[in-house]
Amino acid sequence: MASAIVIALDKIKNDTTLLQGHNLTYLLRDSSCRGNLSLAVLSDYYYKENVDVFIGPGCSVGCIPGGLLADHWNQLMISWGCSAGGLSNKQEYPTFVRTAGTHQGLGKFFSIYLAYMKWKRMALMCSTESLFVSYCSGLQVELQANNFTVPYYGNFNPYTVTHETLVGMFRAAKDKSHGKFQKTKIKNL
């Protein structure tokens, strides 16, 4: 995120039609995608640093409670991530906006893609983080509702998983999900 901020500030400073006469600065702290640390950073920004706008956090575990605080303080919060669907509720999060989608169309997208490729099944390997569990379970439900099968559904903790565990999961996914291998020609679009 830091490099994007520097680029944006340079563009703003070099464009005479934008924010002339304003002094733009930024603070950067890593919340490590942890809810408690995100709230601590937001509180410090609000009470100690007197910021005008919160940019971030990037993970829903920080944006969900942080967006409620931003509303309470009447502060704008802009996130480049935070794709939890509930954050779209403007009654609860009126000062929250994001530049990323909610991924609610993920199941439909993969159903269309699988049908296009003439595939019947898909293996899922998902992080145990709540956001990804939600994506994967929703994806599994959508795929099955559209007559695709999910013969392998594996979860892993991204903070403690070992290389050997991931290799084992990939092997299990391959063994349970691969059908008869066919070469697929990709047409030029």
Secondary structure as GFF3:
##gff-version 3
##sequence-region A 1 189
A	DSSP	alpha_helix	2	14	.	.	.	ID=ss1
A	DSSP	alpha_helix	35	44	.	.	.	ID=ss2
A	DSSP	pi_helix	45	49	.	.	.	ID=ss3
A	DSSP	beta_strand	53	55	.	.	.	ID=ss4
A	DSSP	alpha_helix	60	72	.	.	.	ID=ss5
A	DSSP	beta_strand	76	79	.	.	.	ID=ss6
A	DSSP	three_ten_helix	85	88	.	.	.	ID=ss7
A	DSSP	beta_strand	96	98	.	.	.	ID=ss8
A	DSSP	alpha_helix	106	117	.	.	.	ID=ss9
A	DSSP	beta_strand	124	127	.	.	.	ID=ss10
A	DSSP	alpha_helix	130	145	.	.	.	ID=ss11
A	DSSP	beta_strand	153	156	.	.	.	ID=ss12
A	DSSP	alpha_helix	163	177	.	.	.	ID=ss13
###
